[in-house]
Amino acid sequence: MFDGHENHDITLAAAAELTKRYRDQMSAGELKGGFFGKDALLRILNQNDCVGIRFYYGLNTQDIQVMVLAGALANGDDMTEGVLAEASIPCPTFCGDDNVLNT
């Protein structure tokens, strides 16, 4: 099913269109995105038999949207007994400089 080499490329123009469409419909105060550090991603990806990362949307105890990351196996199963990540650094407040993906 998966081999870890799936093509997920997108042009900047297409990515900008997707993120703008999302920002245009979001309510004030909602998150635009979040940041996960390299170490968290590599801890997931470096697990035995992990070929990628699956993400799920969730709500924290303040009803703010979050993402939960889990490793994925070649057969498509989640690595629920492995390393998981959440606690992204939210945008806003930490969005980086204004660019076509975040403004």
C-alpha positions in Angstrom: 0.0 0.0 0.0 2.6 2.6 1.1 6.4 2.5 0.6 7.4 5.9 2.0 8.2 7.3 -1.4 4.7 8.6 -2.3 4.8 12.0 -4.2 3.2 14.8 -2.2 4.8 17.7 -4.2 2.7 20.8 -4.6 3.6 24.1 -6.2 3.7 27.2 -4.1 0.8 28.7 -6.1 -1.4 25.7 -5.4 -0.3 25.6 -1.7 -1.1 29.3 -1.4 -4.5 28.8 -2.9 -5.3 26.0 -0.5 -4.2 27.9 2.6 -5.9 31.1 1.5 -9.2 29.2 1.0 -8.9 27.9 4.5 -8.0 31.3 6.0 -11.0 32.9 4.2 -13.5 30.6 5.9 -11.9 30.4 9.4 -13.3 32.2 12.4 -11.3 34.8 14.3 -8.8 33.2 16.7 -8.7 29.8 14.9 -5.4 28.2 14.2 -3.8 28.5 10.7 -1.3 25.8 11.4 1.4 24.6 13.7 5.1 23.8 13.9 6.6 20.4 14.8 10.3 20.3 15.4 12.6 18.0 13.4 13.4 15.8 16.5 9.7 15.0 17.0 9.2 14.1 13.4 12.4 12.0 13.2 11.5 10.1 16.4 8.3 9.0 14.6 10.0 8.3 11.2 12.9 6.5 12.7 10.8 3.7 14.3 11.2 0.3 12.8 8.9 -0.3 9.8 7.6 3.3 9.8 7.1 4.5 6.2 5.4 7.9 6.9 3.4 10.0 9.2 -0.4 10.1 9.5 -2.1 13.0 11.1 -5.4 13.4 12.8 -7.3 16.5 13.8 -8.3 16.7 17.5 -9.6 19.2 20.0 -7.7 20.0 23.2 -9.5 20.7 26.5 -10.0 24.4 25.4 -11.7 23.2 22.2 -8.8 24.4 20.1 -8.0 22.3 17.0 -4.7 20.3 17.3 -3.0 17.7 15.2 -1.9 14.3 16.5 0.9 12.6 14.6 1.5 8.8 14.4 3.8 6.7 12.4 2.3 4.6 9.6 3.2 1.2 8.4 3.4 0.0 4.7 0.0 -1.7 5.1 -1.5 1.6 6.1 -1.9 0.8 9.8 -1.1 3.4 12.4 1.7 2.7 14.8 -0.4 3.2 17.9 2.1 1.4 20.2 4.9 3.8 18.9 5.9 7.4 19.3 3.0 9.9 19.0 3.2 13.7 18.8 1.0 16.6 19.4 1.7 19.9 21.2 2.6 21.7 18.0 3.7 25.3 18.4 0.6 27.2 17.1 0.2 29.7 14.4 -0.9 32.2 15.4 1.1 33.2 17.5 4.2 31.7 16.0 3.7 32.0 12.2 7.0 33.3 11.0 7.2 36.2 8.6 4.1 37.0 6.5 4.1 35.0 3.2 1.6 33.6 0.8 1.0 30.5 3.0 0.0 32.4 6.2 -1.4 35.8 5.3 
